[in-house]
Amino acid sequence: MRHLVARRKLNRTKEHRLALRRNMAQSLFEHGQIRTTLPKAKDVRPFVERLITLAKKARTGDLAARQRLVSLLGDRAVIPKEFQEEYDSMSDARRARVLRARSGRRHRLGQARGGQKFTAVSIIHHLINNVAAEFENRPGGYTRVIHLGHTGRVDNAPMAVLQLVGKEESPGTVTRPEKTARQRRTERRYAAAAKAVKRGRTAKAEAPAAEQPSESSGEAQAE
């Protein structure tokens, strides 16, 4: 019998699958949304929801929740978006100074220290202080999956956008198709028919009022 095998295998080993899930979750927290295949998005979504719940507990001072976050997600360094281009153009030595202080300790708060214009921020710090803060009054449902359909990849896999709720940016590829010539002709016919029906009702409503004799003319005939 197939007990306890409900999770998706994704054609990967256990180690590869866990690493994939961590990397996708870190990218989601860093950028607000990621584009991936639909099975991967469905697989990582419960993992992300659990991490945000732990982050909300860690935000209240729960040390065990913070330690569990580090155990599940890891703690990679993230470069702020506004400094990413400048970081890419740096030498390896300058990048090392942005990531670590002279003592060898990692920068975690993203504050400018040690003569640097900027430093890296910890993904755990970003998750607890920025991401979880946006969902402080929300009991659950922190993410959404937007289906993109089959977008012409070699394997024809269905694509999707995994997005944090509150990051309502357009996925970029979801566009409403243009109306065909037949649809435009049909809409014009319906509009013309509706206008004709409205015109007929107006004329019918005005006709009895014009045919009905006035009270003064009735009194004159009576005399």
C-alpha positions in Angstrom: 0.0 0.0 0.0 1.1 3.6 -0.7 1.0 5.1 2.7 2.8 8.4 3.6 3.8 9.2 0.0 1.4 12.1 -0.7 4.1 14.7 -1.4 5.4 15.4 -4.9 8.7 13.7 -5.9 9.4 16.2 -8.7 11.7 13.5 -10.3 14.4 14.4 -7.7 16.2 12.8 -4.8 15.2 13.9 -1.3 18.3 16.1 -0.8 17.8 17.8 -4.2 14.1 18.4 -3.5 14.8 20.0 -0.1 17.5 22.2 -1.6 15.1 23.2 -4.4 12.4 24.1 -1.9 14.7 26.2 0.2 16.1 28.1 -2.8 12.7 28.9 -4.2 11.4 30.1 -0.8 14.4 32.3 -0.3 13.9 33.8 -3.8 10.2 34.4 -3.1 10.9 36.3 0.1 13.6 38.3 -1.6 11.7 39.3 -4.7 8.0 39.0 -3.7 7.2 36.6 -6.6 8.8 33.9 -8.6 7.9 32.2 -11.9 8.2 28.4 -12.0 6.4 25.3 -13.2 3.0 24.7 -11.7 3.9 21.4 -9.8 6.9 23.2 -8.2 4.7 26.2 -7.2 2.1 23.9 -5.6 4.9 22.0 -3.8 6.7 25.0 -2.3 3.5 26.9 -1.3 2.8 25.0 1.9 6.5 25.2 2.9 6.4 29.0 2.4 3.2 29.3 4.4 4.7 27.4 7.3 7.9 29.6 7.3 5.8 32.8 7.5 3.9 31.4 10.4 7.2 30.6 12.2 8.5 34.1 11.3 5.4 35.7 12.9 6.1 33.7 16.1 9.8 34.6 16.0 8.7 38.3 15.7 7.1 38.1 19.1 10.4 36.8 20.6 10.0 33.1 20.3 13.6 31.8 20.1 12.6 28.3 19.2 10.7 29.5 16.2 13.7 31.5 15.0 16.0 28.5 15.4 13.5 26.3 13.5 13.5 28.9 10.7 17.3 28.8 10.3 17.1 25.0 10.3 14.4 24.8 7.6 15.3 27.8 5.4 19.0 28.5 5.9 20.3 32.0 6.3 21.8 33.3 3.0 22.9 36.8 2.5 20.7 39.1 0.3 21.9 42.3 -1.4 19.3 45.1 -1.4 17.6 45.5 -4.8 18.7 49.2 -5.2 22.4 48.1 -4.8 22.3 44.9 -6.8 23.8 46.4 -10.0 26.6 48.1 -8.1 27.4 44.8 -6.3 27.6 42.9 -9.6 30.3 45.3 -10.8 32.4 44.9 -7.7 35.6 42.9 -7.4 35.6 39.7 -5.3 37.5 41.5 -2.5 35.0 44.3 -2.3 32.1 41.8 -2.4 33.7 40.0 0.5 33.8 43.2 2.5 30.1 43.8 1.8 29.2 40.3 3.0 31.4 40.1 6.1 33.0 42.5 8.6 36.8 42.5 9.2 36.3 40.2 12.2 34.8 37.6 9.8 31.2 38.0 11.1 28.5 38.3 8.5 26.5 41.5 8.0 22.9 40.7 8.7 21.0 44.0 9.1 21.8 45.7 5.8 23.2 48.8 7.5 26.2 50.7 6.1 29.2 49.8 8.3 32.9 49.6 8.0 33.1 52.4 5.5 30.8 50.5 3.1 28.0 52.2 1.2 25.8 49.2 1.9 26.1 45.7 3.4 24.2 42.5 2.9 21.0 41.6 4.8 20.2 38.2 6.3 17.2 36.5 4.6 16.0 35.4 8.1 16.1 39.1 9.3 14.3 40.2 6.1 11.6 37.5 6.6 10.9 38.3 10.2 11.1 42.1 10.1 9.7 42.8 6.6 7.7 39.9 5.2 6.1 38.7 8.4 5.3 42.3 9.5 3.0 42.6 6.5 0.9 39.6 7.6 0.8 40.4 11.3 -3.0 40.6 11.3 -3.6 37.9 8.7 -4.4 34.3 10.1 -3.2 32.5 6.9 -3.2 32.4 3.2 -0.1 34.4 2.6 0.6 33.3 -1.0 -1.3 32.8 -4.3 -0.6 30.8 -7.4 -1.4 32.4 -10.8 -1.7 29.9 -13.6 0.0 30.9 -16.8 -0.8 27.8 -18.9 1.6 26.2 -21.4 4.0 28.9 -22.5 5.9 27.0 -25.2 8.8 25.4 -23.2 10.5 22.4 -24.7 8.8 20.0 -22.2 5.5 21.9 -22.5 5.2 22.2 -18.7 2.4 24.3 -17.3 3.9 27.5 -15.8 2.7 29.6 -12.8 3.6 32.6 -10.7 3.9 32.1 -7.0 3.3 35.4 -5.3 3.1 36.8 -1.8 -0.3 38.3 -1.1 0.0 42.1 -1.2 2.5 42.0 -4.0 -0.1 42.6 -6.7 2.3 43.1 -9.6 1.4 41.8 -13.0 3.1 38.5 -13.8 4.0 40.1 -17.1 2.8 37.3 -19.4 -0.8 37.1 -18.3 -2.6 39.3 -20.9 -6.1 39.2 -22.2 -6.3 38.1 -25.8 -7.5 40.5 -28.4 -11.1 40.1 -29.6 -11.5 38.4 -32.9 -13.4 40.0 -35.9 -16.4 37.8 -35.2 -16.6 38.9 -31.6 -16.4 42.5 -32.6 -19.2 42.0 -35.2 -21.3 40.2 -32.6 -20.9 43.0 -30.1 -21.9 45.6 -32.7 -25.0 43.6 -33.6 -26.0 43.3 -29.9 -25.4 47.0 -29.3 -27.6 47.9 -32.4 -30.3 45.6 -31.3 -30.4 46.9 -27.7 -30.5 50.5 -29.1 -33.5 49.6 -31.4 -35.4 47.9 -28.5 -34.8 50.9 -26.3 -36.0 53.3 -29.0 -39.1 51.2 -29.6 -40.0 51.2 -25.9 -39.6 54.9 -25.7 -41.9 55.5 -28.7 -44.5 53.1 -27.3 -44.4 55.0 -24.0 -44.9 58.4 -25.6 -47.7 57.3 -28.0 -50.6 56.8 -25.4 -49.8 60.2 -23.9 -50.2 61.9 -27.3 -53.4 60.1 -28.1 -55.1 60.7 -24.8 -57.4 63.9 -24.9 -56.8 66.6 -22.4 -59.3 67.4 -19.6 -60.0 71.0 -21.0 -61.0 69.7 -24.4 -63.3 67.1 -22.7 -65.1 69.8 -20.7 -65.5 72.0 -23.8 -67.3 69.1 -25.6 -69.5 68.5 -22.7 -70.7 72.1 -22.7 
